[in-house]
Amino acid sequence: MTPSLIPATILTGFLGSGKTTLLKRVLTEAHGQKIAVIENEFGEENIDNDILVADTNEQIIQMSNGCICCTIREDLRATLADLAEKRRKGELDFERVVIETTGVADPGPVAQTFFIDDEVAASFQLDSIITLVDAKHAQQQLDTRQEARRQAGFADRIFLSKTDLVGAQDIDVLTHRLRHMNPRAPIESVHFGQVPIDKVFDLKGFNLNAKLDIDPDFLKADDHGHDHGHGHGHDHHHHHDHDHAHGEHCDHPHHHHHDDDVKSFVFRADRPFHAERLEDFLGSIVQVYGPKMLRYKGVLYMKGHDRKVIFQGVHQLMGSDLGPKWTPGEKKQSKMVFIGIDLPRDILLQGLEQCLS
C-alpha cells in the first residue's frame, strides 16, 4: 500500500496582511495535528519572534507541540524532498505542510512545483492556496501592485483581515472587487488569525472534483436573462452598471469600478464539446497565454461521453480526468471559469464556441 500523500497548503498575501498571525494561531492551537511550516524567507515579522527561541542557522526547528518550522535557504523542491525523506526515516513527524510565501511572491511557481517535480509529487499533494487580504490597505495594494492582484486570482479561499478597521461599505466594495477577479474563492473575514482549522486545511482546491464552485452572485450578474444554450461569459466589465471612469464613484457602493488586469470570466454551454477540437484549442491557448493564466477549471459535457470531464490548470500546466456519470435527468452543461491577467476574453469565448459540436 502506498503511503498517503502529505497535504500541502500555500499561504500567501501581501506584507502586513496577517499571514504570520494566522500561522501562529494554526501552530499553537490544540488541534492535535503536527504541521511542518516552510517559510520562504526570514523577514522582520516572523514566527520566531514569539514562538521560537532558536538559532536561525538551524534549518529545521522542532517546536514544543510537535510542529516543525523550517526556512528555505535553497529551493522549495529540495526542502520538500528533504522533509519527506526525514519523515520516511522517522526523524521528523508531521502530517501536513504549510508554505508561507513572501509578501510579494507569485504563488504560481510554488504551486507548479507540486505538479512538475516527480519527487515532490510522489510525497505531497497540493491542497489549496489561501490568500490573506488586508481590508484596510487592500484597495491601494490592488491598485498599485500586480502581485497583490495575482495572489487574489490564485486563491482557493480568501480571508480578509483587519476588517474591524474599515466600515461595512468598504468591505462590500472590496469583496465585490475581489469577486470579479476570482469568483471561485469564498471570501471571509478573520479576526486576528482566528480561523477554524477546517477552513484552512483539506479544502481540496486542486482536486479534480465534479463541482465547480463559482460565486452564485457572480453568475447571476453574468446572465442578463439570456439563455441561448451557448456560451456566455461576461467578465462584468461590460455590464452597464460598471461603466465608470477609473476611480470615479457611482451611486451604488457595489459597483465601484476598478478595471483590474486580473479578471475572470465564465463560459457555459448546453451543446457538447467536440473532444479533439477542444483539446487542440486549449492546448494552443495555454501555450500562448499560459504565463498569464492563473487558475482555470471546468466541468465539461463532451460528445460521446456518458461521464463528465473535469479539467483544471495553473499557468501552462493543465490536467483533465473523467468524472462521475451524468445522472438521469441532470441537465448536461459545460461550465468553465478562467482567471488570468489581461486574457483575451473574446478570443477565448469564440474559440470555445467553435469547439462545440
Secondary structure as the mmCIF struct_conf table of DSSP 4:
data_model
#
loop_
_struct_conf.conf_type_id
_struct_conf.id
_struct_conf.beg_label_comp_id
_struct_conf.beg_label_asym_id
_struct_conf.beg_label_seq_id
_struct_conf.end_label_comp_id
_struct_conf.end_label_asym_id
_struct_conf.end_label_seq_id
HELX_LH_PP_P HELX_LH_PP_P1 THR A 2 LEU A 5
STRN STRN1 ILE A 6 GLY A 13
TURN_TY1_P TURN_TY1_P1 LEU A 15 GLY A 16
BEND BEND1 SER A 17 GLY A 18
HELX_RH_AL_P HELX_RH_AL_P1 LYS A 19 THR A 28
BEND BEND2 GLU A 29 GLU A 29
STRN STRN2 ILE A 35 GLU A 39
BEND BEND3 ASN A 40 ASN A 40
BEND BEND4 GLU A 44 GLU A 45
HELX_RH_3T_P HELX_RH_3T_P1 ILE A 47 ASN A 49
TURN_TY1_P TURN_TY1_P2 ASP A 50 ILE A 51
BEND BEND5 ALA A 54 ALA A 54
TURN_TY1_P TURN_TY1_P3 THR A 56 ASN A 57
BEND BEND6 GLN A 59 GLN A 59
STRN STRN3 ILE A 60 GLN A 62
TURN_TY1_P TURN_TY1_P4 SER A 64 ASN A 65
BEND BEND7 GLY A 66 GLY A 66
STRN STRN4 ILE A 68 THR A 71
BEND BEND8 ARG A 73 GLU A 74
HELX_RH_AL_P HELX_RH_AL_P2 LEU A 76 ARG A 88
TURN_TY1_P TURN_TY1_P5 LYS A 89 GLY A 90
BEND BEND9 GLU A 91 GLU A 91
BEND BEND10 GLU A 95 GLU A 95
STRN STRN5 ARG A 96 GLU A 100
HELX_LH_PP_P HELX_LH_PP_P2 THR A 101 THR A 102
TURN_TY1_P TURN_TY1_P6 GLY A 103 VAL A 104
HELX_RH_AL_P HELX_RH_AL_P3 PRO A 107 ILE A 116
HELX_RH_AL_P HELX_RH_AL_P4 ASP A 118 SER A 123
STRN STRN6 PHE A 124 ASP A 134
TURN_TY1_P TURN_TY1_P7 ALA A 135 HIS A 137
HELX_RH_AL_P HELX_RH_AL_P5 ALA A 138 THR A 144
HELX_RH_AL_P HELX_RH_AL_P6 GLN A 146 PHE A 154
BEND BEND11 ASP A 156 ASP A 156
STRN STRN7 ARG A 157 SER A 161
HELX_RH_3T_P HELX_RH_3T_P2 THR A 163 LEU A 165
BEND BEND12 VAL A 166 VAL A 166
HELX_RH_AL_P HELX_RH_AL_P7 ALA A 168 MET A 181
TURN_TY1_P TURN_TY1_P8 PRO A 183 ARG A 184
BEND BEND13 ALA A 185 ALA A 185
STRN STRN8 ILE A 187 SER A 189
STRN STRN9 HIS A 191 HIS A 191
TURN_TY1_P TURN_TY1_P9 PHE A 192 GLY A 193
STRN STRN10 GLN A 194 GLN A 194
HELX_RH_3T_P HELX_RH_3T_P3 ILE A 197 LYS A 199
TURN_TY1_P TURN_TY1_P10 VAL A 200 VAL A 200
BEND BEND14 PHE A 201 PHE A 201
TURN_TY1_P TURN_TY1_P11 GLY A 205 PHE A 206
BEND BEND15 ASN A 207 ASN A 207
BEND BEND16 ALA A 210 ALA A 210
HELX_RH_AL_P HELX_RH_AL_P8 PRO A 216 ASP A 223
TURN_TY1_P TURN_TY1_P12 HIS A 224 GLY A 225
BEND BEND17 GLY A 229 HIS A 230
BEND BEND18 HIS A 236 HIS A 236
TURN_TY1_P TURN_TY1_P13 HIS A 237 HIS A 238
BEND BEND19 HIS A 239 HIS A 239
HELX_RH_3T_P HELX_RH_3T_P4 HIS A 240 HIS A 242
TURN_TY1_P TURN_TY1_P14 HIS A 246 GLY A 247
BEND BEND20 ASP A 251 HIS A 252
HELX_RH_3T_P HELX_RH_3T_P5 PRO A 253 HIS A 255
BEND BEND21 ASP A 261 ASP A 261
STRN STRN11 VAL A 262 ALA A 269
BEND BEND22 ASP A 270 ARG A 271
HELX_LH_PP_P HELX_LH_PP_P3 PRO A 272 PRO A 272
STRN STRN12 PHE A 273 PHE A 273
HELX_LH_PP_P HELX_LH_PP_P4 HIS A 274 HIS A 274
HELX_RH_AL_P HELX_RH_AL_P9 ALA A 275 TYR A 289
HELX_RH_3T_P HELX_RH_3T_P6 GLY A 290 LYS A 292
STRN STRN13 MET A 293 LEU A 300
STRN STRN14 MET A 302 MET A 302
TURN_TY1_P TURN_TY1_P15 LYS A 303 GLY A 304
BEND BEND23 ASP A 306 ASP A 306
STRN STRN15 ARG A 307 VAL A 314
TURN_TY1_P TURN_TY1_P16 HIS A 315 GLN A 316
STRN STRN16 LEU A 317 LYS A 325
HELX_LH_PP_P HELX_LH_PP_P5 TRP A 326 THR A 327
TURN_TY1_P TURN_TY1_P17 PRO A 328 GLY A 329
HELX_LH_PP_P HELX_LH_PP_P6 GLU A 330 LYS A 332
STRN STRN17 SER A 334 ILE A 341
BEND BEND24 ASP A 342 ASP A 342
HELX_RH_AL_P HELX_RH_AL_P10 ARG A 345 GLN A 354
TURN_TY1_P TURN_TY1_P18 CYS A 355 CYS A 355
STRN STRN18 LEU A 356 LEU A 356
#
